[in-house]
Amino acid sequence: MTPTTYDVIVLGLGGMGSSTVCHLATRGARVLGLERFGPAHNRGSSHGGSRITRQSYFEDPAYVPLLLRSYELYEKVERDSGRRIATLCGGVMVGPPDSRTVAGSLRSARQWDLPHELLDAPEIRRRFPTLTPRDDEVALYEERAGFLRPESTVAAHLGIAARAGAELHFEEPVVRWEELPGGRGVRVHTGEDVYTAGQLVLCPGAWAPGLLGDLGVPLTVERQVMYWFQPTGGTARFTPDHHPVYIWEDDAGAQIYGFPALDGPDGGAKVAFFRKGTVCSPDTLDRAVHDDEVAAMARRAGRHLPELPGGFLRAVACMYTNAPDEHFVLARHPEHPETTTVACGFSGHGFKFVPVVGEIAADLALHGRTEHPIELFDPRRLRAAAC
């Protein structure tokens, strides 16, 4: 069997991988993308109809420059693909004034001079009658927050990549990969063929722990559930022109997040817990959603949104792939720095960065460096912490 040779092979064509093949192909690289499932599938972490996007980033102000670039790139992807991906309906980060959600968002907004407002409880209720904060809760309101369509994002990037000449193989899981002697490239084995390339970009999502054993990063896969409820008064007050995206933190630090009604009068409104999952693997993920889980979500939603839970419509499981510090892993592979780039461990908050992660991964694969600030995402930080 004679191996087929490419400039770059991208393993995984979900959110990050689809963006990476798009950036590589449009720069003229001969690129092969390999995906174990079909295009824009629902077996990993890039499905469920919506993802929140925001700039006042409570996780760390260091993310804000990447968010600003991501917003620019989402607009470009929409123009190039003709798809509607982003809707900036506004968003509120709600909780006690000293909560991470509120105080962290405010810190990023002030450090980067982002437009924002601080709302007290009466003002939250006046502007957004669907929300009922306690008197001691406040919110940071960001007009440029909103939601993204994950399946459309992946499909848009794949379509642009294919038109630019990328070779995309679906339903072709990777069995193994290795670096060629002397760092002269990589060899990738699938159940169908063997491929070689000068560079490899690994975007394996929840399959990262199995494929990146030599990375030295203890990644954990976590089962998460997204829920849709039909508001008691229907969806009219929950449309994007009336109802914002929101992240809501309680006194114990637990967060929920939610969206407007996006899919017509029968589509309901989506809500979910953030980081209230169980450890799993892609092979052991329980895709069934159980009555006690629905009841727990309904109780929590009802504390904040009086027209929810209303009627339960459906629920879907997905996966987070978490790094111990909840920051990304995005760098040249420490053990294979001449040939291999890794993009993984996005810890449940990565989708809003999809276009810029693809740009960064393409930079690293083609040039070995990027102008974007990614020092925070070096996997060696986690090796040092483990020592």
VEXKE-918980 format. One record per residue (C-alpha): residue in three letters; x, y, z. Coordinates in steps of 0.25 Angstrom, whole numbers, padded with zeros to 4 digits, always signed. Example, Ala and Ser with C-alpha at 12.3 -4.5 7.8 and 13.67 -1.06 7.14 Angstrom:
REM VEXKE-918980
Ala+0049-0018+0031 Ser+0055-0004+0029 
***
This chain:
REM VEXKE-918980
Met+0000+0000+0000 Thr+0006+0013-0004 Pro+0003+0024+0006 Thr-0004+0037+0001 Thr+0004+0049+0005 Tyr-0002+0063+0009 Asp+0003+0076+0015 Val-0006+0074+0027 Ile-0015+0064+0033 Val-0026+0069+0042 Leu-0031+0058+0052 Gly-0046+0061+0056 Leu-0055+0070+0048 Gly-0064+0075+0059 Gly-0064+0090+0063 Met-0049+0092+0064 Gly-0045+0082+0053 Ser-0055+0087+0043 Ser-0049+0102+0045 Thr-0035+0097+0044 Val-0037+0090+0031 Cys-0044+0102+0026 His-0033+0111+0029 Leu-0022+0102+0024 Ala-0029+0100+0011 Thr-0032+0114+0008 Arg-0017+0117+0010 Gly-0014+0107-0001 Ala-0009+0095+0007 Arg-0012+0081+0003 Val-0020+0076+0014 Leu-0027+0064+0018 Gly-0038+0064+0029 Leu-0042+0050+0036 Glu-0055+0049+0044 Arg-0060+0036+0051 Phe-0075+0040+0048 Gly-0082+0048+0038 Pro-0082+0063+0035 Ala-0087+0072+0046 His-0091+0060+0055 Asn-0098+0059+0069 Arg-0088+0049+0075 Gly-0078+0059+0081 Ser-0078+0073+0087 Ser-0083+0082+0075 His-0098+0079+0074 Gly-0110+0084+0082 Gly-0115+0095+0073 Ser-0108+0107+0081 Arg-0096+0112+0088 Ile-0095+0125+0096 Thr-0085+0135+0091 Arg-0080+0147+0099 Gln-0068+0156+0101 Ser-0068+0160+0116 Tyr-0061+0147+0119 Phe-0062+0143+0134 Glu-0052+0131+0132 Asp-0040+0140+0130 Pro-0038+0154+0123 Ala-0027+0147+0115 Tyr-0038+0141+0106 Val-0043+0154+0101 Pro-0034+0157+0090 Leu-0037+0143+0084 Leu-0052+0146+0085 Leu-0051+0159+0078 Arg-0044+0152+0067 Ser-0054+0141+0067 Tyr-0065+0151+0065 Glu-0058+0156+0053 Leu-0056+0142+0047 Tyr-0071+0138+0050 Glu-0075+0149+0041 Lys-0066+0145+0030 Val-0071+0131+0031 Glu-0085+0135+0030 Arg-0081+0144+0017 Asp-0073+0133+0011 Ser-0083+0122+0014 Gly-0097+0129+0013 Arg-0101+0123+0026 Arg-0107+0130+0038 Ile-0098+0126+0050 Ala-0098+0137+0060 Thr-0109+0145+0066 Leu-0105+0156+0076 Cys-0118+0157+0084 Gly-0111+0162+0097 Gly-0108+0154+0109 Val-0108+0156+0124 Met-0098+0150+0135 Val-0106+0149+0147 Gly-0103+0146+0162 Pro-0098+0152+0175 Pro-0089+0164+0172 Asp-0077+0156+0177 Ser-0080+0144+0169 Arg-0070+0139+0159 Thr-0080+0141+0148 Val-0083+0155+0151 Ala-0069+0160+0157 Gly-0061+0152+0147 Ser-0069+0158+0135 Leu-0068+0172+0140 Arg-0053+0170+0142 Ser-0051+0166+0127 Ala-0061+0177+0122 Arg-0053+0188+0130 Gln-0039+0183+0126 Trp-0043+0182+0111 Asp-0052+0194+0111 Leu-0064+0186+0106 Pro-0078+0192+0105 His-0086+0187+0117 Glu-0096+0191+0127 Leu-0098+0187+0142 Leu-0113+0185+0145 Asp-0119+0184+0159 Ala-0131+0174+0161 Pro-0142+0184+0158 Glu-0135+0188+0145 Ile-0133+0173+0141 Arg-0148+0170+0143 Arg-0152+0183+0136 Arg-0144+0180+0123 Phe-0146+0165+0123 Pro-0159+0161+0130 Thr-0156+0146+0127 Leu-0145+0147+0138 Thr-0148+0148+0153 Pro-0135+0151+0161 Arg-0135+0153+0176 Asp-0134+0167+0181 Asp-0119+0164+0185 Glu-0115+0159+0171 Val-0109+0168+0160 Ala-0106+0166+0145 Leu-0095+0170+0135 Tyr-0102+0173+0122 Glu-0094+0171+0109 Glu-0101+0176+0096 Arg-0091+0168+0088 Ala-0094+0155+0095 Gly-0103+0145+0088 Phe-0103+0131+0082 Leu-0097+0122+0071 Arg-0102+0111+0063 Pro-0092+0099+0065 Glu-0097+0090+0054 Ser-0097+0102+0044 Thr-0083+0106+0048 Val-0077+0092+0046 Ala-0085+0091+0032 Ala-0080+0105+0028 His-0066+0102+0031 Leu-0066+0088+0024 Gly-0073+0094+0012 Ile-0063+0105+0010 Ala-0051+0095+0012 Ala-0057+0086+0002 Arg-0058+0097-0008 Ala-0044+0101-0006 Gly-0039+0087-0009 Ala-0039+0080+0005 Glu-0040+0065+0004 Leu-0050+0061+0015 His-0053+0047+0019 Phe-0064+0043+0028 Glu-0068+0030+0035 Glu-0053+0027+0035 Pro-0048+0026+0050 Val-0033+0027+0052 Val-0026+0015+0058 Arg-0013+0021+0062 Trp-0003+0031+0057 Glu+0012+0032+0059 Glu+0023+0042+0056 Leu+0033+0038+0045 Pro+0048+0036+0049 Gly+0055+0050+0050 Gly+0042+0058+0051 Arg+0041+0057+0036 Gly+0026+0056+0036 Val+0015+0047+0042 Arg+0008+0035+0038 Val-0007+0033+0041 His-0014+0019+0040 Thr-0029+0017+0039 Gly-0037+0005+0036 Glu-0037+0009+0021 Asp-0023+0014+0018 Val-0010+0019+0022 Tyr-0007+0034+0020 Thr+0006+0042+0022 Ala+0007+0057+0024 Gly+0017+0068+0028 Gln+0009+0072+0039 Leu-0003+0067+0048 Val-0013+0075+0055 Leu-0021+0067+0066 Cys-0035+0072+0069 Pro-0041+0059+0075 Gly-0051+0065+0085 Ala-0055+0055+0095 Trp-0046+0044+0089 Ala-0034+0052+0093 Pro-0030+0044+0106 Gly-0029+0031+0097 Leu-0021+0038+0086 Leu-0012+0047+0094 Gly-0007+0038+0104 Asp+0007+0044+0103 Leu+0002+0058+0104 Gly+0004+0058+0119 Val-0009+0065+0122 Pro-0020+0058+0131 Leu-0032+0061+0122 Thr-0046+0057+0128 Val-0058+0055+0119 Glu-0071+0059+0126 Arg-0086+0056+0122 Gln-0094+0068+0121 Val-0109+0070+0118 Met-0117+0081+0110 Tyr-0132+0082+0113 Trp-0143+0089+0105 Phe-0156+0093+0112 Gln-0169+0100+0107 Pro-0172+0113+0115 Thr-0185+0113+0121 Gly-0190+0125+0113 Gly-0183+0120+0100 Thr-0171+0125+0093 Ala-0175+0139+0090 Arg-0168+0146+0102 Phe-0156+0137+0099 Thr-0152+0141+0085 Pro-0138+0147+0083 Asp-0144+0161+0082 His-0149+0160+0096 His-0141+0149+0104 Pro-0126+0149+0105 Val-0116+0138+0107 Tyr-0112+0137+0121 Ile-0103+0131+0131 Trp-0108+0130+0145 Glu-0099+0127+0158 Asp-0106+0124+0171 Asp-0100+0126+0185 Ala-0093+0113+0185 Gly-0086+0116+0172 Ala-0094+0107+0163 Gln-0098+0112+0149 Ile-0109+0110+0139 Tyr-0110+0116+0125 Gly-0120+0118+0115 Phe-0125+0123+0102 Pro-0137+0130+0095 Ala-0147+0121+0088 Leu-0140+0119+0075 Asp-0148+0109+0067 Gly-0162+0114+0066 Pro-0174+0113+0075 Asp-0172+0098+0077 Gly-0157+0098+0080 Gly-0157+0103+0094 Ala-0146+0109+0101 Lys-0133+0103+0104 Val-0126+0102+0118 Ala-0115+0094+0125 Phe-0106+0093+0137 Phe-0092+0097+0134 Arg-0082+0087+0140 Lys-0092+0078+0147 Gly-0088+0065+0140 Thr-0082+0051+0142 Val-0069+0046+0137 Cys-0070+0037+0125 Ser-0064+0033+0112 Pro-0069+0034+0098 Asp-0072+0019+0099 Thr-0079+0019+0112 Leu-0087+0032+0111 Asp-0101+0030+0115 Arg-0109+0037+0104 Ala-0122+0034+0111 Val-0127+0046+0120 His-0134+0041+0133 Asp-0146+0047+0140 Asp-0139+0051+0153 Glu-0129+0059+0144 Val-0141+0066+0137 Ala-0147+0069+0151 Ala-0135+0075+0156 Met-0133+0084+0144 Ala-0148+0088+0145 Arg-0147+0092+0159 Arg-0135+0101+0157 Ala-0140+0108+0144 Gly-0153+0111+0152 Arg-0145+0119+0162 His-0141+0129+0152 Leu-0151+0128+0141 Pro-0166+0128+0145 Glu-0171+0123+0132 Leu-0161+0111+0132 Pro-0161+0099+0133 Gly-0175+0099+0127 Gly-0175+0086+0119 Phe-0163+0077+0117 Leu-0160+0075+0102 Arg-0147+0068+0101 Ala-0133+0066+0106 Val-0120+0063+0099 Ala-0106+0058+0105 Cys-0093+0063+0100 Met-0079+0063+0106 Tyr-0069+0073+0111 Thr-0054+0070+0111 Asn-0048+0077+0123 Ala-0034+0081+0126 Pro-0031+0081+0141 Asp-0031+0097+0141 Glu-0042+0098+0131 His-0033+0105+0121 Phe-0031+0100+0107 Val-0019+0092+0102 Leu-0015+0098+0089 Ala+0000+0097+0085 Arg+0010+0089+0078 His+0011+0075+0084 Pro+0022+0075+0095 Glu+0027+0062+0090 His+0026+0064+0075 Pro+0028+0079+0074 Glu+0033+0078+0059 Thr+0021+0071+0054 Thr+0009+0072+0062 Thr-0001+0082+0068 Val-0012+0079+0078 Ala-0025+0086+0080 Cys-0033+0080+0091 Gly-0038+0081+0106 Phe-0047+0092+0103 Ser-0054+0090+0116 Gly-0068+0093+0112 His-0066+0108+0108 Gly-0059+0106+0095 Phe-0069+0107+0084 Lys-0069+0122+0083 Phe-0054+0122+0079 Val-0056+0112+0068 Pro-0052+0121+0056 Val-0040+0127+0064 Val-0035+0113+0069 Gly-0035+0108+0054 Glu-0027+0120+0050 Ile-0017+0118+0062 Ala-0016+0103+0058 Ala-0013+0106+0044 Asp-0003+0116+0048 Leu+0004+0106+0057 Ala+0004+0095+0046 Leu+0009+0104+0035 His+0018+0113+0042 Gly+0021+0107+0056 Arg+0016+0119+0063 Thr+0005+0129+0063 Glu+0003+0144+0067 His-0009+0141+0075 Pro-0007+0141+0090 Ile-0007+0126+0094 Glu+0003+0125+0106 Leu-0009+0121+0115 Phe-0012+0109+0107 Asp+0002+0102+0107 Pro+0000+0088+0112 Arg+0013+0088+0120 Arg+0007+0097+0130 Leu-0001+0085+0135 Arg+0011+0076+0135 Ala+0018+0086+0144 Ala+0006+0086+0153 Ala+0006+0071+0154 Cys+0020+0070+0159 
***
